[in-house]
Amino acid sequence: MKAQFIRSINDAEHIYTYYFEPGSTLRYIAGQFLEFHIAHENPDDRGQKRWFTLSSSPTESHIAITTKIDPKKPSSFKKKLHSLKPGDSIDISEAMGDFVLPKDDSTKLVFIAGGIGVTPFRSMITWISQKHATRSIQLIYLAQSQDQVAFTEELSQPFVELHVLSDGKRHTALDLEKIIGEIKTKHIYVSGPEPMAKALATDFKSMGLNRYQIVTDYFPGYESI
Ligand SMILES: Cc1cc2nc3c(=O)[nH]c(=O)nc-3n(C[C@H](O)[C@H](O)[C@H](O)COP(=O)(O)OP(=O)(O)OC[C@H]3O[C@@H](n4cnc5c(N)ncnc54)[C@H](O)[C@@H]3O)c2cc1C
């Protein structure tokens, strides 16, 4: 379907949110992603389509995506995204993906965001807050620097125990366990650059968590937070 670009905002250093109005009703669950097709001249070898998790919540009026724009060598796709003017039209797919909240609202949740991997958590936490639902969440947000921490206001909710580690270092599952405490009864959601998310998921499994307790969302195209 078509979607119209509305506006963008600068959330943090190199991090921008882009708002769109879908041409017809788009049904989605917090944490799901869409394919975005932005036609442009002379696309580079990475092409004209990308997957993006919606950082907006279904309770909000517009859909939004949030991404990091490489200041030195952005792809032709991101250059075009960043130069959209209000009213410009792009193509989006239906929503998909199972990186969503568990149905059982008594499940204790641990969210681990690697850099821009915070997008599904912004969506879920906003959804919970606006629905006045009850959840218990520990959110560990790993960022390159304090300047690259986005959504602090939206993430700071009474039901969220927020830990921001903005030293840009690689943290292992063992480091994170010190913050999480008892992990055996919790469900761990990891979202971020593919190498980071895969390494953490493997480590958590080796610490005795079963495959239903670890949910991952890999963002290809990023090597590090
Ligand atoms: C399910 C899913 C959800 C996702 N959700 C998000 C999201 O919410 N937010 C988000 O930002 N991304 C998300 N992604 C990743 C997104 O689709 C892009 O892959 C990512 O943003 C990188 O974009 P880009 O390729 O335009 O590269 P850029 O961001 O422009 O560049 C990334 C890096 O690639 C380097 N590079 C330059 N040229 C090349 C080249 N030719 N080939 C390879 N690398 C090169 C650049 O130097 C730069 O450091 C998601 C992916 C999936 C699969």
PDBQT file of the ligand as one rigid body, heavy atoms in Angstrom, charges set to zero:
ROOT
HETATM    1  C1  LIG A 301      13.154  -7.396  10.781  1.00  0.00    +0.000 C 
HETATM    2  C2  LIG A 301      14.080  -6.220  10.612  1.00  0.00    +0.000 A 
HETATM    3  C3  LIG A 301      13.820  -5.047  11.303  1.00  0.00    +0.000 A 
HETATM    4  C4  LIG A 301      14.667  -3.951  11.169  1.00  0.00    +0.000 A 
HETATM    5  N1  LIG A 301      14.383  -2.793  11.855  1.00  0.00    +0.000 NA
HETATM    6  C5  LIG A 301      15.213  -1.727  11.748  1.00  0.00    +0.000 A 
HETATM    7  C6  LIG A 301      14.950  -0.514  12.478  1.00  0.00    +0.000 A 
HETATM    8  O1  LIG A 301      13.967  -0.406  13.223  1.00  0.00    +0.000 OA
HETATM    9  N2  LIG A 301      15.820   0.494  12.330  1.00  0.00    +0.000 N 
HETATM   10  C7  LIG A 301      16.931   0.414  11.523  1.00  0.00    +0.000 A 
HETATM   11  O2  LIG A 301      17.697   1.378  11.433  1.00  0.00    +0.000 OA
HETATM   12  N3  LIG A 301      17.208  -0.705  10.828  1.00  0.00    +0.000 NA
HETATM   13  C8  LIG A 301      16.373  -1.765  10.913  1.00  0.00    +0.000 A 
HETATM   14  N4  LIG A 301      16.640  -2.911  10.211  1.00  0.00    +0.000 N 
HETATM   15  C9  LIG A 301      17.823  -2.932   9.328  1.00  0.00    +0.000 C 
HETATM   16  C10 LIG A 301      17.514  -2.167   8.027  1.00  0.00    +0.000 C 
HETATM   17  O3  LIG A 301      16.655  -2.925   7.188  1.00  0.00    +0.000 OA
HETATM   18  C11 LIG A 301      18.831  -1.837   7.274  1.00  0.00    +0.000 C 
HETATM   19  O4  LIG A 301      19.458  -3.040   6.888  1.00  0.00    +0.000 OA
HETATM   20  C12 LIG A 301      19.797  -1.010   8.116  1.00  0.00    +0.000 C 
HETATM   21  O5  LIG A 301      19.145   0.131   8.624  1.00  0.00    +0.000 OA
HETATM   22  C13 LIG A 301      21.009  -0.580   7.292  1.00  0.00    +0.000 C 
HETATM   23  O6  LIG A 301      20.570   0.296   6.304  1.00  0.00    +0.000 OA
HETATM   24  P1  LIG A 301      21.381   0.606   4.976  1.00  0.00    +0.000 P 
HETATM   25  O7  LIG A 301      21.643  -0.667   4.239  1.00  0.00    +0.000 OA
HETATM   26  O8  LIG A 301      20.572   1.615   4.212  1.00  0.00    +0.000 OA
HETATM   27  O9  LIG A 301      22.782   1.104   5.430  1.00  0.00    +0.000 OA
HETATM   28  P2  LIG A 301      23.316   2.456   6.117  1.00  0.00    +0.000 P 
HETATM   29  O10 LIG A 301      22.674   2.605   7.455  1.00  0.00    +0.000 OA
HETATM   30  O11 LIG A 301      23.265   3.619   5.212  1.00  0.00    +0.000 OA
HETATM   31  O12 LIG A 301      24.823   2.031   6.314  1.00  0.00    +0.000 OA
HETATM   32  C14 LIG A 301      25.175   1.052   7.279  1.00  0.00    +0.000 C 
HETATM   33  C15 LIG A 301      26.645   0.767   7.191  1.00  0.00    +0.000 C 
HETATM   34  O13 LIG A 301      26.945   0.033   5.982  1.00  0.00    +0.000 OA
HETATM   35  C16 LIG A 301      28.144   0.525   5.389  1.00  0.00    +0.000 C 
HETATM   36  N5  LIG A 301      28.089   0.331   3.922  1.00  0.00    +0.000 N 
HETATM   37  C17 LIG A 301      28.284   1.280   3.004  1.00  0.00    +0.000 A 
HETATM   38  N6  LIG A 301      28.161   0.780   1.772  1.00  0.00    +0.000 NA
HETATM   39  C18 LIG A 301      27.882  -0.525   1.902  1.00  0.00    +0.000 A 
HETATM   40  C19 LIG A 301      27.611  -1.580   0.982  1.00  0.00    +0.000 A 
HETATM   41  N7  LIG A 301      27.632  -1.373  -0.330  1.00  0.00    +0.000 N 
HETATM   42  N8  LIG A 301      27.292  -2.799   1.484  1.00  0.00    +0.000 NA
HETATM   43  C20 LIG A 301      27.251  -3.008   2.795  1.00  0.00    +0.000 A 
HETATM   44  N9  LIG A 301      27.497  -2.032   3.714  1.00  0.00    +0.000 NA
HETATM   45  C21 LIG A 301      27.828  -0.813   3.282  1.00  0.00    +0.000 A 
HETATM   46  C22 LIG A 301      28.122   1.991   5.784  1.00  0.00    +0.000 C 
HETATM   47  O14 LIG A 301      29.477   2.442   5.852  1.00  0.00    +0.000 OA
HETATM   48  C23 LIG A 301      27.465   2.023   7.150  1.00  0.00    +0.000 C 
HETATM   49  O15 LIG A 301      28.414   1.957   8.181  1.00  0.00    +0.000 OA
HETATM   50  C24 LIG A 301      15.801  -4.016  10.308  1.00  0.00    +0.000 A 
HETATM   51  C25 LIG A 301      16.047  -5.203   9.606  1.00  0.00    +0.000 A 
HETATM   52  C26 LIG A 301      15.197  -6.296   9.742  1.00  0.00    +0.000 A 
HETATM   53  C27 LIG A 301      15.471  -7.538   8.951  1.00  0.00    +0.000 C 
ENDROOT
TORSDOF 0
